[in-house]
Amino acid sequence: MNTFINPILRGFNPDPSIVRVGDDFFIATSTFEWFPGVQIHHSRDLVHWRLAARPLSRPAQLDMRGNPDSCGVWAPDLSFVDGRFLLVFTDVKRYGSTTVNGAKGVSLRDFPNYLVTCDRIDGQWSDPVHLNSSGFDPALFHDDDGRSWMLNMLWDHRPGRGRFAGIQIQELDRATLRLVGEPALIFEGTERGFTEGPHLYKRDGFYHLLVAEGGTGWNHAVVMARSPHLLGPYTVHPDGAVLTSAGCMDAPLTRTGHGDLVELADGTPWLAYLCGRPIRDRGRCIMGRETAIQPMRWDRDGWLRTLERDARPMPAPPAPDLTPSPWPRDEWDGRFDGAALPDVFQWLRTPMPDRLFSMTARPGYLRLFGRETVGSLFEQALVARRQEHFRFTASTCLTFAPRGFQQAAGLIFYYNSSKFYYLCVSADDGDRQLQLMCGSPELEEGISLEIIGSLPDGPIELRARVEHDRLNFAWREEGAEAWRSLQRTLDASMLADEVTYPGLPNFTGAFIGMACQDLSGAGAPADFAYFLYEGEEEEEEGLTSPVD
C-alpha cells in the first residue's frame, strides 16, 4: 500500500480550510501578522502541494500595521459557489488578556471579519466586505436550497463569563454579500471548552458541525455535532473527539485540531487539520502549527470516524486513489536577479513593501531600507521564509556600511517581537562590528546585545545552522574559504509556541531571513546578494519524501 508523509504543508501553516473544485484541491491557511495575507496551496492528488496564491495583497484588503504579535489574519475559510471562490477571514486588531487561566475581569478584543471573492484562485481578489466583528474564525456554508450562511465563534468579554460563548450562524445574501436577518447561537460547545473553528456540512439529512476545542496546545481536538435542523439543537458525537492527540506530547504529530472536511469525487471523506511536530525530548514545536491530512470514514451510525476508530492522527496515511501529480520543483538558485521577490518570502504587517525593500534599486540584489527596531509592530524591514525542517542551513551575503550604532543589518532567526536571534553588522564609534542580538522570555533582561568583534570593509557572508534545538552562527568575508563560527551554541527551541511571556499569544512559527534597521530615520540601505536555505530530510522522523 502506498503511503505519504504528514504534514503536507510544513512550517507555519495553521488552521486549514480545504475545498475541492472538480479535480483540484485548495487549502487556505492562516498567516497572522505576515504579509501578504492567507496562503492558498493547490493540489490534484492531496499529497503534492504548491503555493498558488496569497490573495490579500493590497492596502485596501489588509493593513496590519500596529497589530499585536500573533494577531492579524486568523483562520481563513475558502469555499466555491456559483462559479467563484469566496474567502472569509478575521483581521485581529487587539488580543487583550489571555483566557488560559480562566475568565477574570474584562477581556476586550477586536475581531473584524471580512469577505473577498475571485473567479480564479490566482486572480485579483476583490476589495473586502465587512461582515461582522462578534468573534473570530468565520466560515461559510452553502446549503442545497441556494441559501448561504456564515458561522463564527462568539466572543464574550464580560467578567466572569466563558470567553468562548459558542458558535453563531447568520444568513449571507449571495447577491449583496451582506449578512441578513439576526444571528442565532446554535452550539455552546462541550466540556473541552475553547469552542472555535466551525465548519458545517450536510449529509444524509443531517447538518454536521465540525469545531475545534481544547485550545491550540496539547489538548487540541476536532469535535463534531449534528442536527436534522440547521439551527439545531445539535447532538455531540458519541465518541467525544473525532480527532485528537491529547496526552501524547512525544508523538510524531501532536496538538492536532482545527479540521475541515473535503470529499473526493467518489465520496471518500478526508480531513485536513493542524498539527505540531515537537523537538524530541523538549516538547517545543519550533515550526509552529502545520497542516496534515488523512482519510476518514462515515460509519453505519452516520458519524464520522478515523479509519482505525481511534480518533488519532496518522503520520503516514494511505495515499488517495488519485493519479499522482507532483509539481515541478522550484529551481530558484537563491540569487536576487529577478524583478519580484521570490514567493517563498513574506514580510511583516505593512501593505507598502516598497518602503521596506526593492528588487530593482541595485540589480542582482535585494535592497532592504533601514526602518524601525527589530520587533516593531508597524514598519519593520524584515524579509523571511518559514523554517520547514528540523535541520537546515541558511546563509546570505550583505553589503552594508553603517555610520553608527543606530544602523544594523544581517541574518535573523525570528518568531516575534520578543523571540529572535539576530546576527548583524553594525558600528560603534567608527568601528564596523559584528553583533549578536537575542530576544527571549528566558533572558533576564529580555533582549541582550553582544559584540562579537570588528569587521573588515566589504561584503560579509552570514550563516545559521540549526539542528533540532541547536543554533550556531558563523561569518566570513565574501569569498573566504573558511567560516568563523561563534563560540557558543544557542537554544533554537526558544523560537517555539511553547515559550512565551505570560499572557501573550504564540500562534505562528519560526522564520529565517534578512533584516535592516536605521533608528535615525535616514533609511540606510543594505544590499543582499543571495539567500540560501538548505533543509535536510531525516529518515528517523519519517520525512524522507512525500510519498513512499
Secondary structure as UniProt FT lines:
FT   STRAND          3..4
FT   STRAND          17..21
FT   TURN            22..23
FT   STRAND          24..29
FT   STRAND          34..35
FT   STRAND          39..43
FT   STRAND          50..53
FT   TURN            59..61
FT   TURN            65..66
FT   TURN            69..70
FT   STRAND          72..81
FT   TURN            82..83
FT   STRAND          84..92
FT   TURN            100..101
FT   STRAND          110..111
FT   STRAND          113..118
FT   TURN            121..122
FT   STRAND          129..132
FT   STRAND          139..142
FT   TURN            144..145
FT   STRAND          148..155
FT   TURN            159..160
FT   STRAND          164..173
FT   TURN            174..177
FT   STRAND          178..187
FT   TURN            191..192
FT   STRAND          196..203
FT   TURN            204..205
FT   STRAND          206..213
FT   TURN            218..219
FT   STRAND          221..227
FT   TURN            230..231
FT   STRAND          235..244
FT   TURN            246..247
FT   TURN            249..250
FT   STRAND          254..263
FT   TURN            265..266
FT   STRAND          269..276
FT   TURN            280..282
FT   TURN            286..287
FT   STRAND          290..298
FT   TURN            300..301
FT   STRAND          304..306
FT   TURN            307..308
FT   STRAND          335..336
FT   TURN            343..344
FT   STRAND          346..348
FT   HELIX           353..355
FT   STRAND          357..358
FT   STRAND          366..369
FT   TURN            374..375
FT   STRAND          381..386
FT   STRAND          391..399
FT   TURN            405..406
FT   STRAND          407..416
FT   TURN            417..418
FT   STRAND          419..428
FT   TURN            429..430
FT   STRAND          431..439
FT   TURN            441..442
FT   TURN            444..445
FT   STRAND          447..454
FT   STRAND          460..467
FT   TURN            468..469
FT   STRAND          470..477
FT   TURN            478..479
FT   STRAND          484..485
FT   STRAND          490..491
FT   HELIX           492..494
FT   TURN            497..498
FT   TURN            502..503
FT   STRAND          511..518
FT   TURN            519..520
FT   STRAND          525..536
FT   HELIX           539..541
//
